[in-house]
Amino acid sequence: MNFTQSYSMEYFTHNGGGKTQVRFLLRLKDYDISSWTTTQGAFGIWLGIGFGKTVMDGSDIVHCQYAFSNNSAVDKFICNDRFASGYQLPPLDTVRNTADVNTNVVIKRQVDGKFLATFEATFDRPVNTGDVTQDKPILMSSMNNLIWAFGPLTSSNAMAHGTTSNDRGGLNNFYVIQLPSSAIALFKYSWLVAMICTLYIAF
Protein backbone atom coordinates (compact mmCIF):
# COMPACT_ATOMS: atom_id res chain seq x y z
CA MET A 1 0.00 0.00 0.00
CA ASN A 2 1.65 3.22 -1.19
CA PHE A 3 0.84 6.32 0.84
CA THR A 4 3.20 8.48 -1.25
CA GLN A 5 6.03 7.84 -3.72
CA SER A 6 8.39 7.47 -0.75
CA TYR A 7 6.27 6.12 2.14
CA SER A 8 4.52 2.74 1.98
CA MET A 9 3.21 -0.16 4.05
CA GLU A 10 3.15 -3.93 3.59
CA TYR A 11 1.24 -6.34 5.82
CA PHE A 12 -0.03 -9.88 6.24
CA THR A 13 -1.81 -11.87 8.96
CA HIS A 14 -0.33 -14.72 10.98
CA ASN A 15 -0.95 -16.58 14.23
CA GLY A 16 1.32 -15.72 17.12
CA GLY A 17 0.89 -16.08 20.85
CA GLY A 18 -2.55 -17.60 20.38
CA LYS A 19 -3.85 -14.48 18.63
CA THR A 20 -4.33 -13.42 15.03
CA GLN A 21 -1.61 -10.87 14.40
CA VAL A 22 -0.88 -8.46 11.58
CA ARG A 23 2.76 -8.07 10.64
CA PHE A 24 3.39 -4.57 9.32
CA LEU A 25 6.38 -3.26 7.41
CA LEU A 26 6.62 0.53 7.13
CA ARG A 27 9.09 1.80 4.51
CA LEU A 28 10.38 5.31 3.85
CA LYS A 29 12.59 5.59 0.76
CA ASP A 30 15.28 8.07 -0.28
CA TYR A 31 15.16 10.25 2.83
CA ASP A 32 17.95 12.85 2.87
CA ILE A 33 20.20 12.34 5.93
CA SER A 34 23.15 14.39 4.66
CA SER A 35 23.03 16.71 7.68
CA TRP A 36 22.89 13.95 10.29
CA THR A 37 25.74 13.44 12.75
CA THR A 38 26.57 10.24 14.61
CA THR A 39 25.90 11.66 18.07
CA GLN A 40 23.45 9.11 19.50
CA GLY A 41 19.92 10.49 19.44
CA ALA A 42 20.80 13.84 17.88
CA PHE A 43 19.06 12.88 14.64
CA GLY A 44 16.63 10.23 13.55
CA ILE A 45 13.27 9.47 12.03
CA TRP A 46 9.86 8.27 13.11
CA LEU A 47 7.28 6.36 11.08
CA GLY A 48 3.68 6.01 12.17
CA ILE A 49 0.28 4.58 11.40
CA GLY A 50 -2.99 4.72 13.31
CA PHE A 51 -6.18 2.68 13.39
CA GLY A 52 -9.87 3.45 13.81
CA LYS A 53 -10.10 7.00 12.43
CA THR A 54 -9.09 8.97 9.34
CA VAL A 55 -7.81 11.82 11.52
CA MET A 56 -5.28 11.75 14.35
CA ASP A 57 -7.61 12.63 17.24
CA GLY A 58 -9.06 9.39 18.60
CA SER A 59 -6.75 7.08 16.63
CA ASP A 60 -4.89 4.09 18.01
CA ILE A 61 -1.29 4.90 17.05
CA VAL A 62 1.81 2.79 16.41
CA HIS A 63 4.80 5.15 16.52
CA CYS A 64 8.15 3.67 15.36
CA GLN A 65 11.14 5.74 16.44
CA TYR A 66 14.73 5.39 15.18
CA ALA A 67 17.69 7.25 16.73
CA PHE A 68 20.76 7.36 14.47
CA SER A 69 24.39 6.74 15.50
CA ASN A 70 25.57 4.82 12.40
CA ASN A 71 25.92 1.69 14.55
CA SER A 72 23.58 -1.02 13.31
CA ALA A 73 23.95 -2.95 16.57
CA VAL A 74 22.10 -0.26 18.52
CA ASP A 75 20.23 1.72 15.85
CA LYS A 76 16.86 -0.03 15.96
CA PHE A 77 13.25 1.02 15.48
CA ILE A 78 11.18 0.92 18.66
CA CYS A 79 7.49 0.71 17.72
CA ASN A 80 5.39 1.92 20.64
CA ASP A 81 1.67 1.63 21.23
CA ARG A 82 -0.04 4.99 21.80
CA PHE A 83 -3.53 6.53 21.76
CA ALA A 84 -4.20 10.02 20.43
CA SER A 85 -6.59 12.33 22.24
CA GLY A 86 -5.56 15.37 20.22
CA TYR A 87 -3.04 16.54 17.66
CA GLN A 88 0.22 16.22 19.58
CA LEU A 89 2.54 13.26 20.26
CA PRO A 90 0.19 10.74 21.92
CA PRO A 91 1.12 9.28 25.33
CA LEU A 92 2.17 5.66 25.65
CA ASP A 93 -0.56 3.12 26.31
CA THR A 94 -0.70 1.57 29.76
CA VAL A 95 -0.18 -1.83 28.12
CA ARG A 96 2.02 -2.15 25.03
CA ASN A 97 0.39 -4.37 22.40
CA THR A 98 3.06 -4.14 19.71
CA ALA A 99 6.18 -6.24 19.24
CA ASP A 100 9.28 -5.12 17.35
CA VAL A 101 10.36 -7.61 14.68
CA ASN A 102 13.05 -6.07 12.49
CA THR A 103 14.89 -2.89 11.46
CA ASN A 104 16.47 -2.45 8.04
CA VAL A 105 18.34 0.69 6.94
CA VAL A 106 20.20 1.16 3.65
CA ILE A 107 22.25 4.33 3.14
CA LYS A 108 23.53 5.32 -0.30
CA ARG A 109 25.90 8.13 -1.25
CA GLN A 110 24.68 10.04 -4.31
CA VAL A 111 26.78 11.51 -7.12
CA ASP A 112 26.13 15.01 -5.76
CA GLY A 113 27.47 13.98 -2.34
CA LYS A 114 24.11 13.65 -0.60
CA PHE A 115 23.31 10.64 1.55
CA LEU A 116 19.87 9.12 1.01
CA ALA A 117 18.50 6.41 3.29
CA THR A 118 15.71 3.87 3.08
CA PHE A 119 14.20 2.92 6.45
CA GLU A 120 12.10 -0.15 7.20
CA ALA A 121 10.37 -0.87 10.50
CA THR A 122 8.65 -4.23 10.98
CA PHE A 123 6.36 -4.99 13.91
CA ASP A 124 3.47 -7.22 14.99
CA ARG A 125 0.11 -6.08 16.33
CA PRO A 126 -2.91 -8.27 17.23
CA VAL A 127 -6.09 -7.59 15.27
CA ASN A 128 -7.89 -7.39 18.62
CA THR A 129 -5.75 -6.64 21.67
CA GLY A 130 -8.57 -6.85 24.18
CA ASP A 131 -7.82 -3.29 25.32
CA VAL A 132 -11.13 -1.46 24.80
CA THR A 133 -9.96 1.92 26.12
CA GLN A 134 -6.60 2.51 24.38
CA ASP A 135 -6.70 0.26 21.30
CA LYS A 136 -8.94 -0.01 18.25
CA PRO A 137 -9.67 -3.44 16.74
CA ILE A 138 -8.62 -4.17 13.17
CA LEU A 139 -11.74 -5.53 11.49
CA MET A 140 -11.19 -8.67 9.43
CA SER A 141 -12.62 -8.91 5.89
CA SER A 142 -13.82 -5.35 6.17
CA MET A 143 -12.66 -1.85 5.30
CA ASN A 144 -10.76 -0.11 8.12
CA ASN A 145 -9.88 3.52 8.73
CA LEU A 146 -6.15 4.24 8.83
CA ILE A 147 -3.89 7.26 9.23
CA TRP A 148 -0.21 7.54 8.38
CA ALA A 149 2.61 10.04 8.92
CA PHE A 150 6.36 10.36 9.34
CA GLY A 151 8.69 13.02 10.66
CA PRO A 152 12.12 13.86 12.04
CA LEU A 153 13.69 13.03 15.37
CA THR A 154 15.83 15.72 17.03
CA SER A 155 17.70 15.29 20.33
CA SER A 156 15.72 12.06 20.88
CA ASN A 157 12.43 13.96 20.56
CA ALA A 158 9.85 13.27 17.87
CA MET A 159 9.16 16.45 15.94
CA ALA A 160 5.82 17.22 14.29
CA HIS A 161 5.14 15.84 10.84
CA GLY A 162 4.73 18.18 7.90
CA THR A 163 1.38 19.59 6.88
CA THR A 164 1.21 18.54 3.22
CA SER A 165 -0.32 15.41 1.71
CA ASN A 166 3.22 14.07 1.28
CA ASP A 167 3.74 14.05 5.06
CA ARG A 168 0.50 12.69 6.54
CA GLY A 169 -2.89 11.42 5.50
CA GLY A 170 -5.88 9.22 6.17
CA LEU A 171 -7.81 6.59 4.25
CA ASN A 172 -10.78 4.27 4.71
CA ASN A 173 -9.82 1.29 2.52
CA PHE A 174 -7.36 -0.62 4.73
CA TYR A 175 -8.54 -4.21 4.17
CA VAL A 176 -7.30 -7.26 6.09
CA ILE A 177 -8.12 -10.92 5.50
CA GLN A 178 -7.05 -14.05 7.35
CA LEU A 179 -4.77 -16.08 5.08
CA PRO A 180 -4.61 -19.89 5.43
CA SER A 181 -1.32 -21.26 6.77
CA SER A 182 -0.22 -22.53 3.33
CA ALA A 183 -0.75 -19.09 1.79
CA ILE A 184 1.18 -17.41 4.61
CA ALA A 185 4.09 -19.80 4.11
CA LEU A 186 4.07 -19.14 0.35
CA PHE A 187 3.93 -15.37 0.95
CA LYS A 188 6.88 -15.50 3.36
CA TYR A 189 8.85 -17.65 0.87
CA SER A 190 8.04 -15.25 -1.98
CA TRP A 191 9.07 -12.29 0.18
CA LEU A 192 12.39 -14.01 0.98
CA VAL A 193 13.06 -14.84 -2.68
CA ALA A 194 12.31 -11.24 -3.66
CA MET A 195 14.75 -9.96 -1.01
CA ILE A 196 17.47 -12.37 -2.19
CA CYS A 197 16.93 -11.37 -5.83
CA THR A 198 17.06 -7.69 -4.87
CA LEU A 199 20.36 -8.23 -3.02
CA TYR A 200 21.75 -10.21 -5.96
CA ILE A 201 20.85 -7.44 -8.39
CA ALA A 202 22.26 -4.79 -6.06
CA PHE A 203 25.62 -6.52 -5.86
N, C-alpha and C positions, 0 to 999 in steps of 0.2 A: 504494500500500500504506500504510494508516494504522496507525501504531504506537499512537498515542493521538489524542485530539481535536485536539491541537496539533502533533504531530510526525509527519511522513509522508515517504515516499520514492516517487519515480517513476524508471523506468529503461527503456531499450531497448538493443538490440544494434546495432552498426554496425562497418564495417571501417575501420580506421585504422592506418597504419604497418605494413601487411601482417599485422595480427593482428585477430582478432575481439575487439572491445572492448564493454564495457557502459558506457553513459553514465548516471550516477546524478545525480538531483537530490534533495537533502535539504532539507526545508522545516520550519521551526519558526514557528508562527503566534502572534501576540498575546502576545509575551514582554515583560514589564514592564521597561522600561529607564529609568524615571523618576529613579532615583538615579545614573545614569551621568553622568560628567563627560567633557569632551573632551580630557583629558590622554591623549596617545597611549599605549595599552597599559594604562591604569589599569583599564579595564573591557572586557568583551567576552563572547563566547560560543563554545562549541565544539559541534560536531555530529559524531556518530560512528556508524559501522556496522562490523561485523566478520564475517568469513566462516569457515566450517569447523566451528564449534562453536555450542552454544546457551548457553554460559557464556563469560566473558571469558578465563579461563586457557586458552591454546593457540589463541586466535583470531587470525586475520590482520586487523588493524585498519586502517581509513582514518579518520583523525582530522582534521577540518576546523576550523581555528582562525581566529577573526575578532577583531582588536583594534580598538576603536572610537575615532575621533577626530572624527567627524561630517564627514569629508572623503572623499567617494566616490572621489577619485582614488587614495587610498592605502589605504582601508579595504577590504581584499579577503580572502576566505577562502583560506587555504593548506591544502590537503588532503594530509597526509603519510601515508606508508606505514609502518606499524609492526607489530610482532608481540608479542603479550602472552604472558608467561611467568608471570603472576601476576595480582594484582588492584590494580595501581597503573598510573600512566601508562606505557604500553609505550615502549621505546626505538625510535628510528628504525631502519628497515631499512638494511642496507648499501647496497642499490640501491633507489632510489625507482621504483615501478611505477605511480604515479598521475600524472595530468596535470590541472591546474586548467583549467576551461573558463569559468566565469562566477560572478559574485557579484551577488545582487540583494537589496537591503534597502529596505523601505518602513516609514517611521515615521509613526504617526498620533497626534495629540493627542486625548485623550478629553474628554468633557464635564466629568468630575471633575478634569481637569488632569493625569492620568496620560499617559505616553507609552508606547504599545505598538508593538512592532516585529515584522515578519515577515522572517525571514532565509531565504535560499535559497543553497545551495552546490552547484555543478554541477562534476562531475569525470568523467574517463574512467579505466577500469581494465580491462586485458586479462582475458579469462576464464581464460587460463593464461599466467602471466608467465614460466614457465620457472625460477623460483626455488623449489626444492624444500625449502629450509630455513626461509625466512621468509615465504613466501606460500602460500595455499591456493587450489587451482583452483576456479573456479565451474563446476559441472557443467551442461552444456547438456541441455535436455529432461529434467530430473530435479529432484527436490526437494533444496534446499540448506539447510543450517543457517545462521542469521544472528542476530547480536546487534545491538542498537541502544542508544544513550544520548545524552544531551546534558548540558551543565553550564556553569557560569560560568567566565569568565576574569578573573583579578585580578592586577594588576601583571605582565601578560604571561605569567602562569602558569595552566595549566589546573587548575581545582579539581575535586574529586571530584564525580561525579554523585550525585543523590539516591538514596535506597534504596527508594522506592516503585515500583509498577508504572507510574506516570506518568513516571518518570525513566529507566528502563532495562528491558530485557527481551530475551528470546530466542525464536526460532521455528524451525520446521523445514519451512516450506512456501514458501521463496523459490524461485520457478520461473522459469527463463530459457530462451527459445527463440531460435533464429536466424531473424530476419525476412528475407524476400527484399528486394532493393533497392527495388522498387516500393512495398512496404508501409512501408519505412523512410521513403521520401520522402513518402508520404501522411501518415504519423504526424507527421513534422516540420512539414508544411504545416498539419495540423490543430492542432498545438500552437501554431504561429504565429498562426493565425486566432483561437484561443481567447484568446491573450494580447492581441491587438489588440482583440477584443470586450470583454475585461475592462477594458482601458484606456479604451475608448470609454464604457463604462458608468460607470466611476469618475469621468470628467470630464464 
